[in-house]
Structures are given as structure tokens and as C-alpha cells.
Amino acid sequence: MDTDLILKIYDAALDQDLWPEVLAEVSHSVGASGAIVFECDQAQRQIQLTIQSSNYDPGLIEGYLENYHEYEFADQLALARHSKRDDEIVLISDNILANSREELLQYPHVQSMMAAGIAYRYGTLLNKDDLNYGRFSFQLGKKKKPLTDEQLRQAHVLLPHIAKSLSICRPISSHQKEMQVLEATLQDMPIGVAIINDRGILTYRNSEFLRQLEQCNVYELNPVKKLKIKDERSQSQLNKYMQGVEMHGKFGARPRKEAIITSLDSSELAFCIEICPLSKILPFGEKFFSGHLIYSLDTKSIQVRNFEKISQLYNFTAAETKILKLLSKGMTNRQIAERVSRSVETINTQVSSLYSKTHCQNRTQLVRMTSGFGFELTPR
């Protein structure tokens, strides 16, 4: 396992300027020429470049997307259909885009890529909760051969870490569109953000994490500022994730399943705590750092807004969408039953259907997952 490279992947969660070089290094490690990450809005039929390897010219990529939009959009629909619906991330060869290699090479957009030196492509989904985000592609030049089994294994080790890091940095990038300074961005976020060193000492916290620390009875600090989760089982999970990079990236394209869920009260909504390792935090002036970034979402205090998009993606019925809205407000199944004049058994069935359709195990996971849609979050 390339520990140094995986740490660089997680460093990019906080310092997004690192992504182009990280993608170039990841590509080199698996034998690819480069990689790109992009968005594919299926409803609007739009494709937008997000990140590219440092050796790529973004202008050329955007020109290709403009000139061959319909061809590339069709390719992305096909790749999405071939990507497994479970958590696993699997690279898919561009061979699935035609009946034969000879046929594929006749397509205008493929000929354009060949003229630019690209001979092979591999694609996958890094986010299977929201298929619009986390589209990923490796490209291989004419002088390279298709990826070997060993190179594919290396890619499949690294891609879950990229998926997790991108998932964690999305709310930062969403807020940073309006705030260019990272410190101001973090302070404005409705998600608690903290940084602890390798001894668990709290070295940074934003205003939302301070609120959680002071008001929510979930965390505590000892006299030397060592951060601890009060629930022993949750603290044990935190300790596990602090043992090394190999403890991360176990849930492929659904990294939110890796979150620690903890609560010290009887509420059915709880805290959702995500953690990733850091080896440097350049935005804070630290060239060398050994510690972890913590994201702490208080699902009892967050209001999810983008229900229409969520319902369309997961094919919720009107009744299920209504249940989701009430559930995200922290209402119990019995309270929801009283509100909509249905039996508790009926609500139990509908909530179970929501879990099944979204690959969630409980309502905290469900609210965490739905909060990722555009990060349209506001405190209650």
C-alpha cells in the first residue's frame, strides 16, 4: 500500500489546490497518462469539468466537452449503467461503449481523442449516492497498453480514498465559491470542522464545532485539550481510524457509511462524525503535520432542503418524500403517523422503504446522505 500517496489524497480534502498534482501522481502509479473528475447532470444533460491532472490543459478538455457533448453524454450514461449499484468502485473499460474496438474507433469523439494522443479510457462512479457527482476517468496514451490486472488492483486500492476525500471536500468547495479564504469558509459552514494532532489534541475548530463541544454533550476536552467522544464505543471507533490510512476507504463509492454515529440521548437522530488523516495542512501554515480532520454533522440541527432532487434520483413516491421531510425534522415514526393520519405500521414500512432505496441503515445515515445534495443546509 502506497501510504504516502494515500495521505496526499486526504490532504487534498482540506487543500483543494493539491488535487491536480495528486491526480497526476495517482495516474502515474497505475500506468495511466492522466485523470479527470467531472460532474454529469443527467436531468440537465450537462457535463462540467471539476478537476484534472496537472499535466492536462483544462481548456482542451472543456473544448472537447463542448464539441462532442452528446457523444460524451451518451458514453457517461452507458458507463453509469455498467457501474455496480453496490458500494464497490470498479473501473470500466471504454470497450463497453461499442460492439468492437474497430467500431469504437469510428466514433468522431474517439477519433478526436486519438488525434490528441488518447487511446484508451476507463471510467467509474466515485459517488453512488448522487450520480451527478464524482464521475472519474483515467486516460491512456497511444504508447501505453490497456491496464493490466495488477494496475487495476492498484487503482481499486486508491479510488475509495479519492472518493472519501472528494466527499469530505465537497462542502468546503460549495461554501468557498463565495468565500475565498479557507478560514472564513470553515467558520461559516453548518458542519462542525476540527483538526486534531496524532495525540488527539485539538489544534483547530470552527464555530459550529465549538457549539457542539459546548452545548451538545457529545465531546469533551481534558485539561491538555485532548478531544474525546463521550460515548465509549464511538471513541473506540475514532481510535481505530487514527491507527493508519489502511483503516479508511472501506466503503467505496459510499464513504458516508464509514461515519461514526453517536448520540447520548434518546433521539433517533444523532451525530455523524467523519474523519480522515492529514500529513500537512498548508492552508494553516503547517508543511508537516500528523493528525486528522474531523467533520461532525449534528443531524438534529440541520435542515435538508433539496428534497425534489433526492426524490427524483431515488424514485421516491409522494408519500415517501413527505415522510422523508418529516423524518429529517427529527420526528419519530409515531409522531409522523399522527401528523399524516396513518398507522405506525404503515410509517414503519415507508421508512424501511426509504432505507432500502438509499442503502441506509438508520435515519442518521439517511439525513447525512441527503444532506450531501448541493449542501443546501441551514441550522434549524
C-alpha positions as CSV (number, residue, x, y, z in Angstrom):
1,M,0.0,0.0,0.0
2,D,1.3,3.4,-1.0
3,T,0.8,5.2,2.3
4,D,2.4,8.5,1.3
5,L,0.2,8.8,-1.8
6,I,-3.0,8.0,0.2
7,L,-2.0,10.7,2.7
8,K,-1.6,13.2,-0.2
9,I,-5.1,12.2,-1.4
10,Y,-6.5,13.1,2.1
11,D,-4.5,16.3,2.4
12,A,-6.4,17.4,-0.8
13,A,-9.7,17.2,1.2
14,L,-8.6,20.4,3.0
15,D,-6.3,21.9,0.4
16,Q,-8.0,21.6,-2.9
17,D,-5.1,23.1,-4.8
18,L,-3.3,19.8,-4.3
19,W,-5.8,17.8,-6.4
20,P,-4.2,18.3,-9.9
21,E,-0.8,17.0,-8.7
22,V,-2.5,14.2,-6.7
23,L,-4.4,13.0,-9.8
24,A,-1.2,13.1,-11.8
25,E,0.6,11.0,-9.2
26,V,-2.3,8.6,-8.9
27,S,-2.4,8.2,-12.7
28,H,1.4,7.6,-12.9
29,S,1.1,4.9,-10.1
30,V,-1.4,2.9,-12.1
31,G,0.2,3.4,-15.5
32,A,-2.3,5.9,-16.9
33,S,-1.5,9.2,-18.7
34,G,-3.8,11.3,-16.5
35,A,-7.2,11.5,-14.9
36,I,-10.2,13.9,-14.7
37,V,-13.1,14.3,-12.2
38,F,-16.2,15.8,-13.5
39,E,-19.9,16.3,-12.9
40,C,-22.7,14.9,-15.2
41,D,-26.1,16.4,-14.6
42,Q,-28.4,13.8,-16.2
43,A,-31.5,15.9,-15.8
44,Q,-30.0,19.0,-17.5
45,R,-27.8,16.9,-19.8
46,Q,-24.7,18.8,-18.8
47,I,-21.1,17.8,-18.2
48,Q,-18.8,20.0,-16.3
49,L,-15.1,19.5,-15.6
50,T,-14.2,19.6,-11.9
51,I,-10.5,18.6,-11.6
52,Q,-7.9,17.4,-14.0
53,S,-4.3,16.1,-13.7
54,S,-1.7,18.8,-13.5
55,N,-0.3,17.7,-16.9
56,Y,-3.6,18.4,-18.6
57,D,-4.8,21.6,-20.2
58,P,-8.3,22.3,-18.9
59,G,-9.1,24.4,-21.9
60,L,-8.5,21.4,-24.2
61,I,-10.8,19.2,-22.1
62,E,-13.5,21.9,-22.0
63,G,-13.2,22.3,-25.7
64,Y,-13.7,18.6,-26.2
65,L,-16.7,18.6,-24.0
66,E,-18.2,21.4,-25.9
67,N,-17.6,19.9,-29.4
68,Y,-18.6,16.4,-28.5
69,H,-21.1,16.9,-25.7
70,E,-23.8,14.5,-27.0
71,Y,-21.3,11.7,-27.7
72,E,-19.6,12.0,-24.3
73,F,-23.0,12.3,-22.5
74,A,-24.1,9.0,-24.1
75,D,-20.8,7.4,-23.0
76,Q,-21.4,8.5,-19.4
77,L,-25.0,7.1,-19.4
78,A,-23.6,3.8,-20.6
79,L,-20.7,3.8,-18.0
80,A,-23.2,4.6,-15.2
81,R,-25.4,1.6,-16.3
82,H,-22.4,-0.7,-16.2
83,S,-21.3,0.5,-12.8
84,K,-22.4,-1.7,-9.9
85,R,-25.1,-0.3,-7.6
86,D,-23.3,-1.7,-4.5
87,D,-20.6,0.2,-2.7
88,E,-17.7,-1.1,-4.7
89,I,-15.8,1.1,-7.1
90,V,-14.8,-0.7,-10.3
91,L,-13.1,0.8,-13.3
92,I,-14.9,0.1,-16.6
93,S,-13.1,0.0,-19.9
94,D,-14.3,2.0,-22.8
95,N,-14.7,-1.3,-24.7
96,I,-18.3,-1.4,-23.4
97,L,-19.2,1.6,-25.5
98,A,-19.3,-0.3,-28.8
99,N,-19.7,-3.8,-30.1
100,S,-16.0,-3.9,-31.1
101,R,-12.8,-1.8,-30.8
102,E,-13.0,-1.2,-34.5
103,E,-16.5,0.3,-34.2
104,L,-15.5,2.4,-31.2
105,L,-12.6,3.9,-33.2
106,Q,-15.0,5.1,-35.9
107,Y,-16.8,7.5,-33.4
108,P,-16.0,11.2,-34.1
109,H,-15.2,11.9,-30.4
110,V,-12.9,8.9,-30.1
111,Q,-11.1,10.0,-33.3
112,S,-10.7,13.4,-31.7
113,M,-9.2,11.9,-28.6
114,M,-6.9,9.7,-30.7
115,A,-5.7,12.8,-32.5
116,A,-4.9,14.3,-29.1
117,G,-2.9,11.2,-28.1
118,I,-5.6,9.4,-26.0
119,A,-6.0,5.7,-26.9
120,Y,-7.9,4.1,-24.0
121,R,-10.3,5.3,-21.3
122,Y,-11.5,3.8,-18.0
123,G,-14.4,5.3,-16.1
124,T,-16.2,4.8,-12.8
125,L,-18.6,6.4,-10.3
126,L,-17.0,7.7,-7.1
127,N,-20.3,8.7,-5.7
128,K,-23.2,6.3,-5.9
129,D,-25.5,8.3,-3.7
130,D,-25.6,11.2,-6.2
131,L,-24.8,10.0,-9.7
132,N,-24.3,13.6,-10.9
133,Y,-21.1,13.9,-8.9
134,G,-17.8,12.1,-8.7
135,R,-17.6,10.9,-12.3
136,F,-14.0,9.7,-12.7
137,S,-11.9,8.8,-15.8
138,F,-8.4,7.6,-16.4
139,Q,-6.9,8.2,-19.9
140,L,-4.0,6.2,-21.5
141,G,-1.8,7.5,-24.3
142,K,-1.1,5.7,-27.7
143,K,2.2,4.4,-26.4
144,K,0.5,2.7,-23.5
145,K,-1.3,-0.6,-23.4
146,P,-4.6,-1.3,-21.6
147,L,-4.3,-1.5,-17.8
148,T,-3.0,-4.9,-16.5
149,D,-4.7,-6.8,-13.7
150,E,-2.1,-5.5,-11.3
151,Q,-2.6,-1.9,-12.4
152,L,-6.3,-2.3,-12.0
153,R,-5.8,-3.7,-8.5
154,Q,-3.6,-0.7,-7.6
155,A,-6.3,1.7,-8.9
156,H,-9.0,-0.1,-6.9
157,V,-7.0,0.4,-3.8
158,L,-6.6,4.2,-4.4
159,L,-10.0,5.1,-5.7
160,P,-12.0,4.6,-2.5
161,H,-9.7,7.0,-0.8
162,I,-10.2,9.5,-3.6
163,A,-14.0,9.0,-3.2
164,K,-13.8,9.7,0.5
165,S,-11.6,12.7,0.2
166,L,-13.8,14.2,-2.5
167,S,-16.9,13.6,-0.4
168,I,-15.3,15.5,2.6
169,C,-14.1,18.4,0.5
170,R,-17.4,19.0,-1.3
171,P,-19.0,21.1,1.4
172,I,-15.8,23.2,1.6
173,S,-15.8,23.8,-2.2
174,S,-19.5,24.6,-2.1
175,H,-19.0,27.3,0.5
176,Q,-15.7,28.5,-0.9
177,K,-17.4,29.6,-4.1
178,E,-18.5,32.7,-2.1
179,M,-15.6,32.9,0.4
180,Q,-12.1,32.7,-1.0
181,V,-10.3,32.4,2.4
182,L,-10.3,28.9,3.8
183,E,-10.5,30.0,7.4
184,A,-13.6,32.2,6.7
185,T,-15.1,29.3,4.7
186,L,-14.7,26.8,7.5
187,Q,-16.1,29.2,10.1
188,D,-19.2,29.8,8.0
189,M,-20.0,26.1,7.5
190,P,-23.0,24.5,9.2
191,I,-20.9,21.4,9.7
192,G,-18.5,21.1,12.6
193,V,-14.9,21.0,11.5
194,A,-12.0,20.2,13.8
195,I,-8.3,19.2,13.4
196,I,-6.5,17.0,15.9
197,N,-2.9,16.1,16.0
198,D,-1.6,12.5,16.3
199,R,-2.1,12.6,20.1
200,G,-5.7,13.7,19.8
201,I,-5.0,17.3,20.8
202,L,-7.5,19.8,19.4
203,T,-5.5,22.3,17.2
204,Y,-8.4,23.9,15.3
205,R,-12.2,24.1,15.5
206,N,-14.7,26.2,13.6
207,S,-17.6,27.9,15.3
208,E,-20.1,25.1,14.7
209,F,-17.8,22.5,16.3
210,L,-17.3,24.9,19.3
211,R,-21.1,25.0,19.6
212,Q,-21.3,21.2,19.5
213,L,-18.5,21.0,22.1
214,E,-20.1,23.4,24.5
215,Q,-23.8,22.6,24.0
216,C,-24.4,19.0,22.7
217,N,-22.8,16.8,25.3
218,V,-21.1,14.6,22.7
219,Y,-17.5,15.7,23.0
220,E,-15.2,16.6,25.9
221,L,-11.8,18.1,26.3
222,N,-9.4,17.2,29.0
223,P,-7.1,19.8,30.6
224,V,-4.5,19.5,27.8
225,K,-7.2,19.8,25.1
226,K,-7.3,16.2,24.1
227,L,-10.6,15.6,22.3
228,K,-12.7,12.7,23.3
229,I,-16.1,11.4,22.2
230,K,-18.1,10.7,25.4
231,D,-19.7,7.5,24.1
232,E,-17.0,4.8,24.7
233,R,-18.0,2.8,21.6
234,S,-17.7,5.8,19.4
235,Q,-14.4,6.8,20.9
236,S,-13.2,3.3,20.2
237,Q,-14.1,3.7,16.5
238,L,-12.3,7.1,16.4
239,N,-9.2,5.4,17.9
240,K,-9.4,2.8,15.1
241,Y,-9.5,5.4,12.4
242,M,-6.5,7.1,13.9
243,Q,-4.3,4.0,13.6
244,G,-3.4,4.4,9.9
245,V,-4.6,5.0,6.4
246,E,-5.4,1.4,5.9
247,M,-8.4,1.8,8.2
248,H,-10.0,4.3,5.8
249,G,-11.7,3.9,2.4
250,K,-13.6,0.7,3.2
251,F,-16.9,1.7,1.7
252,G,-16.0,2.5,-1.8
253,A,-18.4,4.9,-3.5
254,R,-20.5,5.4,-0.4
255,P,-17.9,6.8,2.1
256,R,-20.6,8.2,4.3
257,K,-21.2,4.7,5.6
258,E,-17.7,4.9,7.3
259,A,-19.0,7.7,9.6
260,I,-19.2,7.3,13.3
261,I,-22.8,7.7,14.5
262,T,-23.1,8.7,18.2
263,S,-25.8,10.1,20.5
264,L,-26.1,10.4,24.2
265,D,-29.8,11.0,24.3
266,S,-32.9,9.1,23.2
267,S,-33.3,11.0,19.9
268,E,-33.5,8.9,16.7
269,L,-31.3,11.4,15.0
270,A,-27.6,11.5,16.1
271,F,-24.2,12.9,15.4
272,C,-22.5,11.8,12.2
273,I,-18.7,12.0,12.6
274,E,-16.4,11.6,9.6
275,I,-12.6,11.5,9.9
276,C,-9.6,11.4,7.5
277,P,-5.9,11.5,8.0
278,L,-3.7,14.6,7.3
279,S,0.0,14.8,6.7
280,K,0.2,18.5,6.1
281,I,-2.1,21.5,6.3
282,L,-0.5,24.1,4.1
283,P,-3.6,26.5,4.3
284,F,-2.8,26.8,8.1
285,G,1.0,27.1,7.5
286,E,1.9,23.6,8.5
287,K,4.2,21.9,6.0
288,F,4.5,18.8,8.2
289,F,1.6,17.6,10.3
290,S,0.5,14.3,11.6
291,G,-3.2,14.2,12.6
292,H,-6.7,14.0,11.4
293,L,-9.5,16.2,10.0
294,I,-12.9,15.7,11.7
295,Y,-16.3,16.5,10.2
296,S,-19.1,16.5,12.7
297,L,-22.7,16.8,11.4
298,D,-25.4,17.4,14.0
299,T,-28.4,15.8,12.2
300,K,-30.8,17.2,14.8
301,S,-29.9,20.8,14.0
302,I,-29.6,20.6,10.2
303,Q,-32.5,21.2,7.8
304,V,-32.3,19.5,4.4
305,R,-33.8,21.5,1.6
306,N,-33.3,19.7,-1.8
307,F,-36.0,17.1,-1.5
308,E,-37.1,17.3,-5.1
309,K,-33.7,16.3,-6.4
310,I,-33.4,13.5,-3.9
311,S,-36.9,12.2,-4.7
312,Q,-36.2,12.1,-8.4
313,L,-32.9,10.3,-8.1
314,Y,-34.2,7.6,-5.8
315,N,-37.7,7.4,-7.3
316,F,-39.5,8.1,-4.0
317,T,-43.2,8.1,-4.0
318,A,-45.0,11.3,-3.0
319,A,-45.8,9.7,0.4
320,E,-42.2,8.7,0.9
321,T,-41.0,12.2,0.1
322,K,-43.4,13.6,2.7
323,I,-42.1,11.0,5.2
324,L,-38.5,12.0,4.5
325,K,-39.3,15.7,5.1
326,L,-40.8,14.9,8.5
327,L,-38.1,12.4,9.4
328,S,-35.4,14.9,8.6
329,K,-37.0,17.3,11.2
330,G,-36.3,14.7,13.9
331,M,-39.8,13.4,14.2
332,T,-40.3,9.8,15.4
333,N,-42.3,7.3,13.4
334,R,-45.1,7.6,15.9
335,Q,-45.1,11.4,15.6
336,I,-45.1,11.1,11.8
337,A,-48.0,8.7,12.0
338,E,-50.0,11.2,14.0
339,R,-49.1,14.0,11.6
340,V,-50.2,12.2,8.4
341,S,-53.1,10.2,10.0
342,R,-51.6,6.8,9.2
343,S,-50.8,3.8,11.4
344,V,-47.4,3.4,12.9
345,E,-47.0,0.1,11.0
346,T,-47.6,2.0,7.7
347,I,-45.0,4.6,8.6
348,N,-42.5,1.8,9.6
349,T,-43.0,0.2,6.2
350,Q,-42.4,3.5,4.4
351,V,-39.3,4.4,6.4
352,S,-37.9,0.9,5.7
353,S,-38.5,1.6,2.0
354,L,-36.5,4.8,2.3
355,Y,-33.6,2.9,3.9
356,S,-33.7,0.2,1.2
357,K,-33.8,2.7,-1.7
358,T,-30.9,4.8,-0.3
359,H,-28.7,2.0,1.1
360,C,-29.0,3.4,4.6
361,Q,-29.3,1.6,7.9
362,N,-30.9,4.3,10.1
363,R,-32.2,7.8,9.9
364,T,-28.9,9.4,10.9
365,Q,-27.3,7.8,7.8
366,L,-30.3,8.9,5.7
367,V,-30.1,12.6,6.8
368,R,-26.3,12.5,6.4
369,M,-26.7,11.1,2.8
370,T,-29.5,13.6,1.8
371,S,-27.5,16.5,3.3
372,G,-25.0,15.9,0.5
373,F,-27.3,17.1,-2.3
374,G,-25.9,20.5,-3.1
375,F,-25.1,21.1,0.6
376,E,-28.2,23.3,0.9
377,L,-28.0,23.1,4.7
378,T,-29.2,25.6,7.2
379,P,-29.4,25.4,11.0
380,R,-32.9,24.7,12.3
